[in-house]
Amino acid sequence: MPKKKKVGNAGKPAWAMTEKMQEEEKEAEIDELLEFAYELDYEKYMEDSEVRMALAVIKERVGSLTQNDDWKEKMVDEYNNREAARPAEADRASNVSYKTGASNAS
C-alpha cells in the first residue's frame, strides 16, 4: 500500500493547532487506520511463522496476566505504587542537588 502524502497540519505540534485542525487530523488518522485494516491481508500474515509465534507469545502473556481473578486490581496497585514512588525520587534528587549546591558555596 503506497503511503499518501499528508496534507495540511502534518508536523505541527498540537499546541499550534486550532481545535478544528486537531479534529481534522484525528479524523485523518482514523481514516488511515480504517483503510489499513480494510486492506490488511490477515491470511497472508497468519501464514508467516514469526507472526504466529509472536501472537502465541502475546496470548500466553495475556493469559498468565489474567489468570487470577484480581488481576485488574493488582495491575492498578502496581501502577499506583510506581507513581507514588516517583515524587519521592524527585524530592530526593532535588535535596541532593540542593545539598551539593550548598556545600559548593561554602
C-alpha positions in Angstrom: 0.0 0.0 0.0 1.7 3.2 -1.1 1.9 5.9 1.6 -0.2 9.0 0.9 1.4 12.4 1.5 -0.1 14.1 4.5 -1.6 17.4 3.7 -2.3 20.4 5.9 -1.4 20.2 9.6 1.1 17.4 9.5 4.2 18.2 11.5 2.6 21.0 13.6 2.6 20.5 17.3 -0.8 20.1 19.0 -0.5 23.5 20.8 0.0 25.2 17.4 -3.3 23.9 16.0 -6.8 25.0 16.5 -9.5 22.6 17.8 -10.8 22.3 14.3 -7.3 21.4 12.9 -6.8 18.8 15.7 -10.2 17.3 14.9 -9.4 17.1 11.2 -6.0 15.5 11.9 -7.7 13.0 14.3 -10.3 12.1 11.6 -7.5 11.7 9.0 -5.7 9.3 11.3 -8.9 7.3 11.9 -9.4 7.1 8.1 -5.8 5.9 7.6 -6.3 3.2 10.3 -9.6 2.0 8.8 -8.0 1.9 5.3 -5.1 -0.1 6.7 -7.4 -2.6 8.4 -9.6 -2.9 5.3 -6.6 -3.6 3.1 -4.9 -5.9 5.6 -4.5 -9.5 4.3 -4.9 -11.4 7.6 -4.4 -14.8 6.0 -1.0 -13.7 4.5 0.3 -12.7 7.9 -1.0 -15.7 9.7 0.9 -17.9 7.3 4.1 -16.2 8.5 5.6 -18.4 11.2 7.2 -15.4 13.0 3.9 -13.6 13.2 2.2 -16.7 14.5 4.9 -17.2 17.1 4.7 -13.6 18.3 0.9 -13.8 18.5 1.2 -17.0 20.6 3.6 -15.3 23.0 1.2 -12.4 23.4 -1.7 -14.7 24.0 0.3 -16.7 26.6 1.4 -13.5 28.4 -2.2 -12.1 28.5 -3.4 -15.5 29.7 -0.8 -15.5 32.5 -1.7 -11.9 33.5 -5.4 -12.6 33.6 -5.2 -16.0 35.3 -6.1 -14.6 38.7 -9.5 -13.1 39.4 -8.0 -9.9 40.8 -5.5 -9.2 38.0 -7.0 -5.8 37.3 -6.6 -4.7 40.9 -3.0 -6.0 41.0 -2.2 -4.1 37.9 -3.7 -0.9 39.2 -1.9 -1.3 42.5 1.5 -1.8 40.8 0.9 1.2 38.7 -0.1 3.4 41.7 2.9 2.2 43.7 5.2 3.2 40.9 3.6 6.6 40.5 3.7 7.1 44.3 7.5 6.4 44.3 8.2 8.9 41.6 7.6 12.1 43.6 9.7 10.7 46.4 12.6 10.1 44.0 12.3 13.6 42.6 12.4 15.0 46.2 15.5 13.0 46.9 17.1 14.2 43.7 16.3 17.8 44.5 17.6 17.5 48.0 20.8 16.0 46.7 21.3 18.8 44.3 20.5 21.4 46.9 22.9 19.9 49.4 25.6 19.7 46.7 25.0 23.4 45.8 25.2 24.4 49.5 28.4 22.5 50.1 30.0 24.1 47.0 29.1 27.6 48.2 31.0 27.3 51.5 
